[in-house]
Amino acid sequence: MLNPWVLIQRPNGLATEVPWGRHRAWFDLPGGGLLVTGLNAEQVIALRRSYPGFVKEDDAAASGEALACRARRLPEKPDLPAADLTRDGQYAPRIVLGADGIDLTGINFRALVPLSPDCGPGWLGAVEALELVQASVIENFLRVFTAHQAVRRGGVVLHSAGLVVDGRAFLFAGRSGAGKTTLTRKGHAAGAGVLSDDINLVLPAAGGYQAHAVPFTGEFGRTLAHPGGRAAYPVAGLVLLDRGERLGVAPIRAATAIARLLVACPFVNMEAATSASLFDALTGMVARLPVIALRCRRDDGFATIMTAVTEGFAHA
């Protein structure tokens, strides 16, 4: 059934898609990539400027499995009740999983996120050309796309702060307000590398797991240079963030760790179709990586925190 959001009537009464132009952009993402067609020159320039480490000039640099997405004009913006686009008081595009992909609807865009080559190409539509390449549109699309591709590969997208110390990635997972961005700022000031202060991609690798750079970050991450789509670091371990009166780490049971990490896997943890694969992915991670709980205060120094974390991993 054709989607009424993306149809424009020809004089003969037949409906057709209307692209923005004939340009294309290749998103070089971990484990494969996404080829976006139907763009105009201005959109491609904006994408390259915003994501210089991820958007290639063409698909000649493609590696791994590539999925396709067509950029489209929408005749009008989606008309959904505010309740359908709000979760816990914050803006959250509506996600509906279907056989052909994921129907993703936001305030000023609508999309079909591709899941696999068997589903055919996806599409991303907006009313205005530059709306389509704004972070509120393209990054929401990429978050959902990456989360589902990660589960397909036995990994996860984790709501966490990702910091690189001595060539290894330390992932600090926690709900909003747990201190991820505060910790990221401390780490950056102390010389640690920053993958993201909001969402990180973890995929299985030889001998363990790797944390990969992604083209979407939190507010602090937007102020930093993207490390690029090929950046990946072995994961040292997982830290579950808690607020506390004093600094301290504690071991955590595998079942509790899986339950807490499950909550921190957005876009896939509410879908029945992905629940088994997600549970298997988290079970594998907890079995192969040290996991600890960390209590810290806002004024605890980064070096002190990392000393506690490293000692906690050694005893986990």
JORACOR-V532636 format. One record per residue. N is the residue number from 1. RES is the residue in one small letter. D_CENTER is the distance of its C-alpha to the mean C-alpha in Angstrom with 1 decimal. Layout:
# JORACOR-V532636
n: (N/N)
res: (RES/RES)
d_center: (D_CENTER/D_CENTER)
This chain:
# JORACOR-V532636
n: (1/2/3/4/5/6/7/8/9/10/11/12/13/14/15/16/17/18/19/20/21/22/23/24/25/26/27/28/29/30/31/32/33/34/35/36/37/38/39/40/41/42/43/44/45/46/47/48/49/50/51/52/53/54/55/56/57/58/59/60/61/62/63/64/65/66/67/68/69/70/71/72/73/74/75/76/77/78/79/80/81/82/83/84/85/86/87/88/89/90/91/92/93/94/95/96/97/98/99/100/101/102/103/104/105/106/107/108/109/110/111/112/113/114/115/116/117/118/119/120/121/122/123/124/125/126/127/128/129/130/131/132/133/134/135/136/137/138/139/140/141/142/143/144/145/146/147/148/149/150/151/152/153/154/155/156/157/158/159/160/161/162/163/164/165/166/167/168/169/170/171/172/173/174/175/176/177/178/179/180/181/182/183/184/185/186/187/188/189/190/191/192/193/194/195/196/197/198/199/200/201/202/203/204/205/206/207/208/209/210/211/212/213/214/215/216/217/218/219/220/221/222/223/224/225/226/227/228/229/230/231/232/233/234/235/236/237/238/239/240/241/242/243/244/245/246/247/248/249/250/251/252/253/254/255/256/257/258/259/260/261/262/263/264/265/266/267/268/269/270/271/272/273/274/275/276/277/278/279/280/281/282/283/284/285/286/287/288/289/290/291/292/293/294/295/296/297/298/299/300/301/302/303/304/305/306/307/308/309/310/311/312/313/314/315/316)
res: (m/l/n/p/w/v/l/i/q/r/p/n/g/l/a/t/e/v/p/w/g/r/h/r/a/w/f/d/l/p/g/g/g/l/l/v/t/g/l/n/a/e/q/v/i/a/l/r/r/s/y/p/g/f/v/k/e/d/d/a/a/a/s/g/e/a/l/a/c/r/a/r/r/l/p/e/k/p/d/l/p/a/a/d/l/t/r/d/g/q/y/a/p/r/i/v/l/g/a/d/g/i/d/l/t/g/i/n/f/r/a/l/v/p/l/s/p/d/c/g/p/g/w/l/g/a/v/e/a/l/e/l/v/q/a/s/v/i/e/n/f/l/r/v/f/t/a/h/q/a/v/r/r/g/g/v/v/l/h/s/a/g/l/v/v/d/g/r/a/f/l/f/a/g/r/s/g/a/g/k/t/t/l/t/r/k/g/h/a/a/g/a/g/v/l/s/d/d/i/n/l/v/l/p/a/a/g/g/y/q/a/h/a/v/p/f/t/g/e/f/g/r/t/l/a/h/p/g/g/r/a/a/y/p/v/a/g/l/v/l/l/d/r/g/e/r/l/g/v/a/p/i/r/a/a/t/a/i/a/r/l/l/v/a/c/p/f/v/n/m/e/a/a/t/s/a/s/l/f/d/a/l/t/g/m/v/a/r/l/p/v/i/a/l/r/c/r/r/d/d/g/f/a/t/i/m/t/a/v/t/e/g/f/a/h/a)
d_center: (29.5/28.6/26.2/28.3/25.5/25.6/29.3/32.0/35.6/37.7/41.4/42.3/40.1/37.3/33.7/31.4/28.0/28.1/25.7/25.4/27.0/27.3/24.8/21.7/18.6/17.0/13.3/13.7/10.6/11.1/13.4/14.3/13.4/13.7/17.0/17.4/21.1/23.3/22.3/25.0/25.7/24.6/21.1/20.8/22.1/19.8/16.7/18.3/19.2/15.8/14.0/17.0/15.5/13.4/15.6/18.8/22.1/22.4/21.4/24.1/21.7/19.8/19.4/18.5/17.8/17.2/16.3/17.7/17.1/19.9/19.9/22.4/24.5/24.7/28.3/27.2/24.3/23.3/25.6/24.1/25.3/23.5/23.2/21.0/18.5/18.7/17.6/19.3/20.6/17.4/16.1/13.8/13.9/15.8/14.4/17.2/17.0/19.9/21.6/20.6/16.9/15.0/16.8/14.5/16.6/16.3/19.1/19.6/17.9/17.8/16.2/16.4/13.3/14.8/14.5/17.1/20.0/22.3/20.8/21.6/19.7/17.4/18.0/16.7/19.5/20.6/24.1/24.1/23.1/21.3/19.5/17.5/16.1/15.6/12.3/12.8/12.9/11.2/7.9/8.1/9.0/6.3/3.5/6.6/7.7/5.4/5.9/9.4/10.0/9.3/11.8/14.1/14.4/15.1/12.0/9.2/5.8/7.9/8.6/10.6/12.3/12.3/15.8/17.8/21.5/24.1/21.7/19.8/16.5/17.0/14.2/15.3/13.9/15.3/15.4/15.6/18.7/18.8/18.9/15.6/16.0/19.8/19.4/17.1/19.9/22.5/21.0/20.6/24.2/25.4/24.1/21.0/18.2/14.9/11.5/9.7/11.4/8.8/5.6/6.4/6.7/10.2/12.5/16.3/18.6/22.4/23.6/20.5/16.8/14.8/11.9/10.4/9.6/6.6/7.8/6.2/7.9/10.4/13.9/15.4/12.9/13.7/17.3/16.7/16.9/13.8/14.9/14.2/12.6/15.2/14.9/14.7/16.6/18.2/17.1/20.1/19.2/17.4/18.7/18.7/19.5/22.6/24.9/28.4/31.8/31.8/29.6/29.4/27.5/28.2/27.6/25.9/26.8/24.6/24.6/23.7/20.8/19.4/19.9/18.2/15.2/15.0/14.9/11.8/9.7/8.6/9.0/11.1/13.4/15.7/16.3/19.6/18.9/16.0/17.7/19.9/17.4/15.0/18.1/19.3/16.2/16.5/20.2/20.1/18.0/20.4/23.3/22.5/21.0/22.8/21.5/23.2/23.2/23.7/25.7/26.0/27.3/26.3/29.1/28.5/28.2/25.4/27.9/29.3/26.0/25.1/28.6/28.3/24.9/26.5/29.5/27.6/25.8/29.3/30.7/27.8)
